[in-house]
């Protein structure tokens, strides 16, 4: 084979390859158009699906939201009622605690007052008894002195010898008299 024949053979191979490449490019162009059409259809379908999904979701959410809002309103109303009842219960408990404190303070004051008055009465009574004892002893001494004076004056008046006599015991229940 000569150079010309080899070149001719190479040209023939190049032509065959060029024809194959052109067929492949033509096939790729057809496939590319088909893919472009499919992509456009997919984008249209995607937009339609998204729009339908959005509409369906909105419709579902509206139904759900009205149900949810209704359920939420019910729960809010129930919570308000429970809070109101809780507040009333707290007010009653606070009132009860106030009454307990007031009753406890009153009882404590009463007990303290009775104890204080008992203490003061006992102290005053003890002081009065001590004063009465002092007055009673002073009266007894005075009576003894008077008895001794009378005993000393009698023998001199009658001329008889004196005999020692015991002073009379005075009863404790006598009311003391003021001394001049």
C-alpha positions in Angstrom: 0.0 0.0 0.0 1.2 3.2 -1.0 0.8 6.5 0.7 -2.0 7.5 -1.5 -3.9 4.4 -0.8 -3.3 4.8 2.9 -4.5 8.4 2.8 -7.5 7.3 0.7 -8.2 4.6 3.3 -7.8 7.0 6.1 -10.0 9.5 4.4 -12.6 6.8 4.0 -12.4 5.9 7.7 -12.6 9.6 8.5 -15.7 9.9 6.3 -17.3 6.9 8.0 -16.4 8.2 11.4 -17.7 11.6 10.5 -21.0 10.0 9.3 -21.2 8.1 12.5 -20.5 11.2 14.5 -23.2 13.1 12.5 -25.7 10.3 13.2 -24.7 10.3 16.8 -25.0 14.1 17.0 -28.4 13.9 15.2 -29.5 11.3 17.6 -28.2 13.4 20.5 -30.1 16.4 19.2 -33.3 14.3 19.0 -32.7 13.0 22.5 -31.8 16.5 23.7 -35.1 17.9 22.2 -37.0 15.0 23.8 -35.2 15.6 27.1 -36.0 19.3 26.8 -39.6 18.5 26.2 -39.6 16.1 29.1 -37.9 18.6 31.3 -40.5 21.3 30.3 -43.3 18.8 31.0 -41.7 17.9 34.3 -41.4 21.6 35.2 -45.0 22.1 34.2 -46.0 19.0 36.2 -43.9 20.2 39.1 -45.6 23.6 39.1 -49.0 22.0 38.8 -48.3 19.5 41.6 -46.9 22.4 43.7 -50.0 24.5 43.0 -52.3 21.6 43.7 -50.4 20.6 46.8 -50.6 24.2 48.0 -54.3 24.3 47.3 -54.9 21.0 49.0 -52.8 22.0 51.9 -54.6 25.3 52.3 -58.0 23.5 52.0 -56.8 20.9 54.5 -55.3 23.5 56.8 -58.5 25.5 56.6 -60.5 22.5 57.7 -57.8 21.6 60.2 -57.4 25.2 61.4 -61.1 25.6 62.0 -61.1 22.4 63.9 -57.9 23.4 65.6 -59.2 26.9 66.4 -62.4 25.4 67.8 -60.4 22.9 69.9 -58.1 25.7 71.0 -61.0 27.9 71.9 -62.5 25.0 73.9 -59.1 24.5 75.7 -58.7 28.3 76.3 -62.2 28.5 77.7 -61.5 25.5 79.9 -58.2 27.0 81.0 -59.9 30.3 81.9 -62.5 28.4 83.9 -59.8 26.4 85.7 -57.8 29.6 86.4 -60.9 31.3 87.7 -61.7 28.3 90.0 -58.1 28.2 91.1 -58.2 31.9 91.9 -61.4 31.4 93.9 -59.9 28.5 95.7 -56.8 30.6 96.5 -59.1 33.4 97.8 -61.0 31.0 100.0 -57.7 29.5 101.3 -56.3 33.0 101.9 -59.5 34.0 103.8 -59.3 30.7 105.8 -55.7 31.4 106.6 -56.5 34.9 107.7 -59.3 33.6 109.9 -56.9 31.1 111.4 -54.3 33.7 112.1 -56.9 36.0 113.6 -58.3 33.2 115.7 -54.9 32.2 116.8 -53.9 35.8 117.6 -57.1 36.3 119.6 -56.7 33.1 121.5 -53.0 33.9 122.2 -54.1 37.4 123.4 -56.8 36.0 125.6 -54.4 33.4 127.2 -51.8 36.1 127.6 -54.3 38.5 129.2 -55.6 35.8 131.6 -52.1 34.9 132.6 -51.1 38.5 133.1 -54.2 39.3 135.1 -53.7 36.1 137.1 -50.1 37.1 137.8 -51.0 40.7 138.7 -54.0 39.6 140.8 -51.8 37.1 142.6 -49.1 39.7 143.2 -51.7 42.2 144.4 -53.3 39.6 146.6 -49.9 38.6 148.1 -49.1 42.3 148.7 -52.5 42.8 150.4 -52.0 39.7 152.5 -48.6 40.9 153.5 -50.0 44.4 154.4 -52.8 42.7 156.4 -50.2 40.6 158.3 -48.2 43.7 159.1 -51.3 45.5 160.3 -52.4 42.5 162.2 -49.0 42.1 163.9 -49.0 45.8 164.7 -52.5 45.5 166.3 -51.4 42.5 168.3 -48.4 44.3 169.6 -50.5 47.3 170.5 -53.1 45.1 172.2 -50.3 43.4 174.2 -48.9 46.8 175.2 -52.4 47.9 176.2 -53.0 44.7 178.2 -49.6 45.2 179.9 -50.5 48.8 180.7 -53.9 47.8 182.1 -52.3 45.0 184.1 -49.7 47.5 185.5 -52.4 50.1 186.4 -54.8 47.7 188.1 -52.7 46.7 191.1 -51.9 50.2 191.8 -55.5 51.3 191.8 -56.9 48.5 193.9 -53.9 48.0 196.1 -53.6 44.3 195.3 -50.4 42.7 194.2 -50.3 42.1 190.5 -50.2 38.7 189.0 -48.8 38.3 185.6 -51.4 37.5 183.2 -51.2 36.4 179.7 -52.4 38.6 176.9 -55.5 37.4 175.2 -55.0 36.0 171.7 -56.7 38.0 169.1 -58.6 36.2 166.4 -57.0 36.5 162.9 -60.2 37.2 161.2 -60.7 40.7 162.7 -60.8 43.6 160.3 -57.9 45.9 161.0 -58.7 49.3 162.2 -56.8 52.5 161.3 -54.5 53.6 164.0 -54.5 57.3 165.0 
